[in-house]
Amino acid sequence: MSASVRVLVVDDSALMRKLIPQILEADSSIQVVGTAMDGNFGLKKIEELQPQVITLDLEMPGMGGLDMLKEIMRRHPLPVIVVSSHSTEGAGITLRALAMGAFDFVAKPDDVSGRMPEIARELISKIKAAAESRGNRLAPLQEDLLARPKIVLDPKRSATRVVAIGLSTGGPQALQYILAQLPGDFPGTIVAVQHMPEGFTEMFARRLNEVCSLEVKEARSGDLLLAGRALICPGSRHMKVKKLPLGDVAVLNDEPRVNGHRPSVDVLFKSVAEEFGEKSIALLMTGMGDDGAEGMGMVKAQGGLTIAQSEESCIVFGMPKAAIERGYATRVVALDALPNTLMALCAQDRKTAGAGRS
């Protein structure tokens, strides 16, 4: 039997320092080796206790979570799982933590003591994934990427292809890496499902929009699928696509979870396959589990292109691996090659799309 995953819990709340170890140690493969009430104590405990994974509260007195995270990444690049408040402010600071190198996050409910079992399974699975990860970290974005101008989208300019992207753990950093390198006149349209709770996706989309030449927004039902636009599915909703006479649109719904997720990548991929067939591209990127694998199989069956992110460039290889093992991914591409790959595949059809309009 393999050794237990050694976890350090850093949280200023005495209640959370009691509850988190309780729920983690219900799983025999996890050992909580210590707790700390702020960043200074936490850094000392890392030296003493040599944990493999750290859970980190961001809003603490003294040395706060972001400062501690910066020091962890500088001194001991260990996987850190942020335990985040579900507030708007909590969402903003959590996204900053992910950009700084945090592995993933869990949003704690407002009623912590009564609803802790809801996040227990999620936290345990993310700790195990963190312990198994190879600690891949993305290079920070180049400054020249942040200053590129926006292009006014033309509602009459049809997209050459619909690029559907599915991501989970490690996804926020990876998606930002790709979208920031695509030009504003990118000929395809992008629809993305990132496993993330309600409230976090709006801020995530807003941040992406600030650093990308593409227009990036959280999707609403009826949003047009325009060339040069990327739509991010809202947390806790599913997103489908629909071809309509006046333009192709995104459609949101509140149907039950699929593969334990809402939003689900499978829901998006299956819809893209049915509506756009050969004009579709399905891209599965870093993340735990197998959400999106079967949907990718449908895209392939309908003549669309299917791409999986390569193992060495994933934070967690679960989702791409599931599609590759089932024979659904026709290409495996490293993260740093994905922007040019998408540009080449969508630009191939630019002339065809132009010729089709009067």
N, C-alpha and C positions, 0 to 999 in steps of 0.2 A: 504493500500500500504506500502511495506517495506521501511525503511529509505535508503537514498542514501549511496553508498559506498564512504567513505572519503579517498581521494587520495592526497598524497604529491608528487610533481614533483621536482626532484633534477637534475639539468643540468647546466653546466657552460655556455652554449650557450643561449644568450638572445632570439634568434629566437626560439629555442626549448622550452624555458620557456613560450613563447607566443603560439606556435603552439600546443603543447601537451595539455594544458588546453582547448584550443578551440575545438580540436577534441573529447576530453573526455566529455566535457560538452554538446556536441550535443546529448549525451545519458542522458536522464533525471534521470537515476538511478545511475549516478556518479556525485560526487561533488568534485571539486579540492579545497582543503582547504588551499593550500599554495604552494609556490615554494621556492627553495633555489639554490644558485649558486655554492655551494661546500659542502663538507662533514661536516665541522664544523657547518655551518649554518643549514644544513639538520638535524643534531642531535639535535640542539636547537629547531628547528621547530617540530620535533617529540614530544618532551616534551610538547611544547606549544599547539599543534594542535591535538594531538592524532589521527593520520590517521590510517586507517585500512590496506591500501596498499601503497607502495612506488614505484615510477618509478625512476630508478637510471642510470645516465650516469656514465660510469666507468672512462673515461679519463677526469679528472678535475684537475686544479691547486689546491694548498693547500692540504687539505685532499682529496685524490683521492677516487674513487668509491670502490675499494677493501678494503681500510682501513675503510671507512664508513660502508661497509657491515659487516666487522668483528665486529665493535662496535654495529651495529644493532642486530646481532645474539647473542652478549654477553648480551646487555642491554634490548633490546625490540625485541624478536624474531617475527618480523612481516614479512608477505610475501613481497618480493622485486622482481619487474620485471625490469630486466636490459634492457636498451635501448642501443643497441650495434652498433658499427661501423661494416660495412660489410667486413673490411679488414682482412688479415691473422692475423695481430697483434690483431685486434678486436676479432677474433674468439678465439684466445688463452686466452685472458684475460676473455672473456665471459665464457669459459669452467671452468676456475678457480673459477669464481663467482658462477657457478652452484655447483661446488664441495664444496664451502664454505656455501651453503645453500640458494642461490637465488632460488626463486620459478620458474621462467622461463625467457625467453628473447625475445625481438623483435629486428630484425636487421633493422636499418634505412637505406633507400636507399641513394646512393650518392647524387642524386638530391632531397634534403629533401623537399624543398618547393613545387616542382612540383609533387612529388609522395607520399606526405603524406597520401592522401586518401587510398593508398594501404595498409598501416600498421594500419590505424585507426581501422578497424573492428577487426583485430588480437589483437591489444592492448586492446580494450574495452572488448573483450571476455576473455582475460587472466586476466584482472583486476577483472572481475566478478567471474571467477573461483577461483582466489586467495582469494577473500573476503569470498567465501563459503568453502574454504579448511580448514581442521582441523589443518593445520600447522605441519603435520608430517615431521620430519627431520630424515635423515638416520645417523646412527653412522659412524664416520670416519673409513676408512679401517684400519685394524690391520697392523702394520709394517711388520710382518712376511709374509704377503701375497705378499709383493712387491718384495721379493727376490727369488721367486721360478724360477728354470731354465726352459728354453724352451726345448721342445722335437722336434727333426727333424721330420716333417710330412712325412708319407709314402704314396705316391700317390696310391699304390696298396692296402692300407688298407681301405676297404670300411666302410662307416659310418653305424652304426646300425639303426639310425633314423635321419630324417631331422627335426630339431627343428626350427620352424619359430616363431619369436618374434615380436610383435607390441607394440610400445610405443610412448607417446607424452609428455605432461607436467609431469615433475618429472622423466622422463625416463633415462636421462643421468646418474643420481646418482644410480637409481635402476639397470640399466643394468651393470654398473661397479660393483656394489655390487655382482651380480650373477656371472658374468664372472670371477671375481678375485678369486672366491672360487672353480671354476672348475679346475681339474687337466689337465695338458698338454696332457695326454693320454685319455682324455674324448672320449668315443666311438661314440658319435653322432657328427653331423655337425650342425652348427648354422647359420641361415640367419636372419638378423634383419632389420626392418624398424623403424627408429626413425624420427619423424617429426622434421626436422631441415633444414635450408636453405643450398643452395649450398655453398661450401667452409668451412662450419663448420664441416661436417661429416668426411672429411679427417683428420682433426686435432683430432676430437673425437676418430676416429679409432686408430690413432697413440698413443694417450694417453692411451687408453684401452690396446693396445698391450704392452705398457711399464709396466703395473701393473698386467698383466695376464700371466699365464702359457700357456694358449691357444694362438695360432696365431690369432691376430685380424687385419683385414685390410678393407679398403674401397673397396667395390666390383668393379670389372671390368667385362665386358662381357667376358665369357669364363673361369673365375676363377673356379677351381674345388671345389666341395663340399667335402672336406676331413674331416675325423675324426680328432677332435682336432683343427679345424679351425672355426672361426666366421667371417662372412662377413657382413659388415654394408652397407646398400644401400646408394648411394650418394644422397645428397640433389638435388632436382629438377629432379630426374629420377625415373622411376619405376623399380622394380626388380622382375623377374620371375625365375623359375628353370626349367631345362630341363634334362631328362635322355638321355644320348647318349652312343653309344657302347664303346667309349674310356673313359667314365667317366661322372659323373653327374656334371652339370655346372650351374652357375648363368648367366642370360641374362638380360641386361639392355635395356630400351627403353624410348622414349620421348612422349608416347601417352598422351592424355589429362588427366587432373586431375580427380581423382575419390574421391567422398565425399569431394571435395574441396582441396584434397591433392595430391601432387606428391613429394616424394613417397607416395603411399597408401598401408596401411596394407592389405586391401582387395585384391589388385592385387597380392601381394605375397602369401597370404593364399590360394586363389583360385588356383593359379599355383601349389603350394605344394600339395594341395588336388588332383588335376588332375594327377600330375606326380608320386606322392609317396603314395597316399592312406593310407593304414594301417601302413606304415612306417613313417607317418608324426605326428608331435606334433605341435599344434598351442597354443601359449601362449600369452594372451592379458594382458598387464600391464598398469600401471598408465597413464592417459591421458584424455584430453577433447574429447567430441564428441562420435561418434559411429563407426569410421573407424575400420574395422577388424571384426565386429560382423558377417556380412553375410558371409565373407570368412571363419570364424571359423565354421559357420553352414555347409559349404561345406566340410571342413576337417572332421567334425563329420559324415556327411552323407557318406563319403568315407571310414569310419572305422578308421580314425585317432584319436589320443587322443587330448582332448581339455581342457585347463587349464586357469582360470582367477585368477589374483591376488586379494587377499582379500581386502575388503573395508578398514579395519582398517590400512592396511599397504600401501595403495595408497596415493600419494600426491593429486591426483584427480581421482575419481572413475568412471568417465564417460565411458571410453572404455570397461573396464571389466564389468561394470554394464549392458551396452547395450547387451553384449553377454549372461550374466546370465539371464536377463529378457526374452530374446528370447529362452531360453532353450538350448543354444548351448554349454555352458561350463559344462563339466561333472565333473570337480573338481574345487574347490576354495581353493587356497593355499596362505598362508602368505609369504611375501617377504623372510623372514629369512629361510623358509623351502624350497624355490624353488631350490636352488643349489642341495640339497640332493635328492629332488624329480626328477629332470632331470637326475641326475646320476643313480638313481635306475631304472627309465624307460628306459634309453638307455643301461644300463648294462644288463638288462633282455635279450636283444637280442644279446649280444656279442657272445655267443656260437653259436647261429643260424647263425649269419653273418660269423663266422669263418668256420662253417661246410659247408657253401655254396661255399667256394672257393676251388679250387683244389690245 
